[in-house]
Every structure is written in C-alpha cells, then in structure tokens.
Amino acid sequence: MTDTIPGYMFKVYRTGVLMNGKTVTAARVSPLADRVVVRALEETEQMRGGLFIPDTAKEKPQQGEIVAVGPGRFDEGKRVPMEVKVGDKVLYGKYTGTEVTVDSEPLLILRESDVLAVIS
C-alpha cells in the first residue's frame, strides 16, 4: 500500500506480513521530483582536550549517504536527470531539508540543490 503524506514530496511504502509469516521489506521512501533521501553519517566519538562531549552538545552531522533519489525535476516540459545516485556520500547544509523517521530510522529529505558536494 502506498501513501502520499500531505505537505511532503515523497511516498511511504508500508510494510506488511505475508500469509507465510514473512515480513515484506521494510518501509521505503521514494522521493518525488528533485528530492533525495539521506541517512546522516555518525561522526566518531571525539575527545577534545581530554573532555567528553555529550550528545546534546555535538553539532548536527553534515555528511550523509544517499539512500533514495527522485526521478528529477521538470524544466520546460522535459525531465532533468539527477546528478547524484544512491550510495553517494554527500555534504549538505547544516539546517537544510526535512527530518523524518521511517521504521525508527532518522532520515533527511532534501532537494538536490541543497547537496553541496559529493565525497569521492
């Protein structure tokens, strides 16, 4: 079953249990237009000057891995293909995008133009 959540430009595919007890694949997010879904990469635990930095004092990550890519935007009636692909590691702005949680996994949905660089 597919739902489009009002006010958001992505589709959520619900999970289900088959008759034989197997679970259908976990919920997937399929972004629309020129949007991408990013999983933030956790930074390694750092000690600065011998002091422990609690989670509440850490900055938001600005690196992530693309887990889903939309089909691209329309420009003058033609679809412009996306320049990024699933699996790319990217840098993005600190306060860009929309944070969502799907299957207890925090994800970030942002436009392709919000991606600053691809890390090779």
Secondary structure by P-SEA (a helix, b strand, c coil): cccccccccbbbbbbbbcccccccccbbbbbcccbbbbbbbbccccccccccccccccccccbbbbcccccbbbcccbbbbbccccccccccccccbbbbbcccbbbbbbcccccccccc
